[in-house]
Amino acid sequence: MGGQEKSKRLFETASRYIPGGVNSPVRAFGSIGSCPRFIQKADKALLWDEDGNTYIDMIGSWGPMILGHNHPEILEQVTDACQRGLSYGAATAAEVEMAKLVCELVPSVEMVRMVNSGTEAVMSAIRTARGYTGRDKIIKFTGCYHGHSDGLLVKAGSGVMTAGVPDSLGVPKGCTGDTLSAVYNDLDSVKEHFERCGEEIAAIIVEPVAANMGVVPPKPGFLEGLQKICDEFGALLIFDEVITGFRLGIDGAQGYFGIRPDLTTFGKIIGAGMPVGAYGGRREIMEVVAPLGGVYQAGTLSGNPIAMAAGLAQLSILKEHPDYYQKLNQDADDFYEKIKKTVKEYGFNYTVNHIGSLGCLYFTEQEVMDYESAKTSDTAAFAAYCNHMLKQGIYLAPAQFEAMFVSMAHTGEQLDQVLEAMAGYFSGRC
């Protein structure tokens, strides 16, 4: 692995013009005492930085590159769309085709609205739930991240956990007064809220697999219990599938677990990594959204033709090849089980959580099932590990509380290289 001279110079310049030198806190390497790698290009499962260093990419643009970077069919469709114009601010056939495809692939979604990010999708779904039910309160789970809108930036996970900031300055108390926090994987904590004010609760929003405090799968019965509670009290169940949508399977986590939420949010995987999001659900709920109903939501660039072209290409490939998921999930299961074996081989009892192609190595010996157990991780040890992996050409998220993503572009040899780099780190700590 070569030096970081260009990345360091770019970061120095960026720090003068961009807060913290990055356009998202999750790109900051400060928590591991390092400098961001400025990426120049990507292909399949590899990244190259401005200094010419090559990395095996275990982030995949935070999940959406399930087919890897630069898939030829996606590039072809995007190039053709670009030649017809980058943006119209008007209706297109592509957005109709995309909406139809999403509704076809995800049985719980009968109508869908395109937006520009996961944050916007969640914000809009919450507003829709409140408008439909005529109620104000929502329940979220501590450590689950649903974007940075004011009302949901309460005990969030991911970058907020890494920064050590439980909430955010600039969020008025009134914006979070109707946001109730429960404990992930703990139905009793949810029931307590409903027993106290169930008639005021519009919705529960949950990551069906918590993927912003590492990776925390739901306990058996947890998601089913949430659905039962919502049905009993007339509240809506919202699945935030920004991470899991079209990642665990063609119908997402809801297909994987056999649950039909009332509303679902999606993120950039439906744009093959381009800035895009969507929210959808039962027809009677979505018909309260303007211009049909009184819940206002708009976006000049929603359904951008380039993002739609990229997303249609990716989702069409995944639809046509259901066997891809079987191979991906099997390869990923083998990979994460080998991580467990590697860690134990060198005398460490660290926790490895994984489901499908999502996984996380926690530097804690506790079982990780919620926010509090995730926080027992030794972040200093993680920082040393992450820096070692970067030096070995393995690009990981610079934060303990993020997921690793295996893609269909990763080869067996590349995953073995990741395991060898891990073994090198742990053998040096024996």
QUIPE-V454335 format. One record per residue. N is the residue number from 1. RES is the residue in one letter. BURIAL is b if it has 9 or more other ideal C-beta (glycine too) atoms within 8 Angstrom, else e. Layout:
# QUIPE-V454335
N/RES/BURIAL
N/RES/BURIAL
This chain:
# QUIPE-V454335
1/M/e
2/G/e
3/G/e
4/Q/b
5/E/e
6/K/b
7/S/b
8/K/b
9/R/e
10/L/b
11/F/b
12/E/b
13/T/e
14/A/b
15/S/b
16/R/e
17/Y/e
18/I/e
19/P/e
20/G/e
21/G/b
22/V/b
23/N/e
24/S/e
25/P/b
26/V/b
27/R/b
28/A/b
29/F/b
30/G/e
31/S/b
32/I/b
33/G/e
34/S/b
35/C/e
36/P/b
37/R/b
38/F/b
39/I/b
40/Q/e
41/K/e
42/A/b
43/D/e
44/K/e
45/A/b
46/L/b
47/L/b
48/W/b
49/D/b
50/E/b
51/D/b
52/G/e
53/N/b
54/T/e
55/Y/b
56/I/b
57/D/b
58/M/b
59/I/b
60/G/b
61/S/e
62/W/b
63/G/b
64/P/b
65/M/b
66/I/b
67/L/b
68/G/b
69/H/b
70/N/b
71/H/b
72/P/e
73/E/e
74/I/b
75/L/b
76/E/b
77/Q/b
78/V/b
79/T/e
80/D/b
81/A/b
82/C/b
83/Q/e
84/R/e
85/G/e
86/L/e
87/S/e
88/Y/e
89/G/e
90/A/e
91/A/e
92/T/b
93/A/e
94/A/b
95/E/b
96/V/b
97/E/b
98/M/b
99/A/b
100/K/e
101/L/b
102/V/b
103/C/b
104/E/e
105/L/b
106/V/b
107/P/e
108/S/b
109/V/b
110/E/b
111/M/b
112/V/b
113/R/b
114/M/b
115/V/b
116/N/b
117/S/b
118/G/b
119/T/b
120/E/b
121/A/b
122/V/b
123/M/b
124/S/b
125/A/b
126/I/b
127/R/b
128/T/b
129/A/b
130/R/b
131/G/b
132/Y/b
133/T/b
134/G/e
135/R/b
136/D/e
137/K/b
138/I/b
139/I/b
140/K/b
141/F/b
142/T/b
143/G/b
144/C/b
145/Y/b
146/H/b
147/G/b
148/H/e
149/S/b
150/D/e
151/G/b
152/L/b
153/L/b
154/V/b
155/K/b
156/A/b
157/G/b
158/S/b
159/G/b
160/V/b
161/M/b
162/T/b
163/A/e
164/G/e
165/V/e
166/P/e
167/D/b
168/S/e
169/L/e
170/G/e
171/V/b
172/P/e
173/K/e
174/G/e
175/C/e
176/T/b
177/G/e
178/D/e
179/T/b
180/L/b
181/S/b
182/A/b
183/V/b
184/Y/b
185/N/b
186/D/b
187/L/b
188/D/e
189/S/b
190/V/b
191/K/b
192/E/b
193/H/b
194/F/b
195/E/e
196/R/e
197/C/e
198/G/b
199/E/e
200/E/e
201/I/b
202/A/b
203/A/b
204/I/b
205/I/b
206/V/b
207/E/b
208/P/b
209/V/b
210/A/b
211/A/b
212/N/b
213/M/b
214/G/b
215/V/b
216/V/b
217/P/e
218/P/b
219/K/e
220/P/e
221/G/e
222/F/b
223/L/b
224/E/e
225/G/b
226/L/b
227/Q/b
228/K/e
229/I/b
230/C/b
231/D/e
232/E/e
233/F/b
234/G/e
235/A/b
236/L/b
237/L/b
238/I/b
239/F/b
240/D/b
241/E/b
242/V/b
243/I/b
244/T/b
245/G/b
246/F/b
247/R/b
248/L/b
249/G/b
250/I/b
251/D/b
252/G/b
253/A/b
254/Q/b
255/G/b
256/Y/b
257/F/b
258/G/e
259/I/b
260/R/e
261/P/b
262/D/b
263/L/b
264/T/b
265/T/b
266/F/b
267/G/b
268/K/b
269/I/b
270/I/b
271/G/b
272/A/b
273/G/b
274/M/b
275/P/e
276/V/b
277/G/b
278/A/b
279/Y/b
280/G/b
281/G/b
282/R/b
283/R/e
284/E/e
285/I/b
286/M/b
287/E/b
288/V/b
289/V/b
290/A/b
291/P/e
292/L/e
293/G/e
294/G/e
295/V/b
296/Y/e
297/Q/b
298/A/e
299/G/b
300/T/e
301/L/e
302/S/b
303/G/b
304/N/b
305/P/b
306/I/b
307/A/b
308/M/b
309/A/b
310/A/b
311/G/b
312/L/b
313/A/b
314/Q/b
315/L/b
316/S/b
317/I/b
318/L/b
319/K/b
320/E/e
321/H/e
322/P/e
323/D/e
324/Y/b
325/Y/b
326/Q/e
327/K/b
328/L/b
329/N/b
330/Q/e
331/D/b
332/A/b
333/D/b
334/D/e
335/F/b
336/Y/b
337/E/e
338/K/b
339/I/b
340/K/b
341/K/e
342/T/b
343/V/b
344/K/b
345/E/e
346/Y/b
347/G/e
348/F/e
349/N/e
350/Y/b
351/T/b
352/V/b
353/N/b
354/H/b
355/I/b
356/G/b
357/S/b
358/L/b
359/G/b
360/C/b
361/L/b
362/Y/b
363/F/b
364/T/b
365/E/e
366/Q/e
367/E/e
368/V/b
369/M/e
370/D/b
371/Y/b
372/E/e
373/S/b
374/A/b
375/K/e
376/T/e
377/S/b
378/D/e
379/T/b
380/A/e
381/A/e
382/F/b
383/A/b
384/A/b
385/Y/b
386/C/b
387/N/b
388/H/b
389/M/b
390/L/b
391/K/e
392/Q/b
393/G/b
394/I/b
395/Y/b
396/L/b
397/A/b
398/P/b
399/A/b
400/Q/b
401/F/b
402/E/b
403/A/b
404/M/b
405/F/b
406/V/b
407/S/b
408/M/b
409/A/b
410/H/b
411/T/e
412/G/e
413/E/e
414/Q/b
415/L/b
416/D/e
417/Q/b
418/V/b
419/L/b
420/E/e
421/A/b
422/M/b
423/A/b
424/G/b
425/Y/b
426/F/b
427/S/e
428/G/e
429/R/e
430/C/e
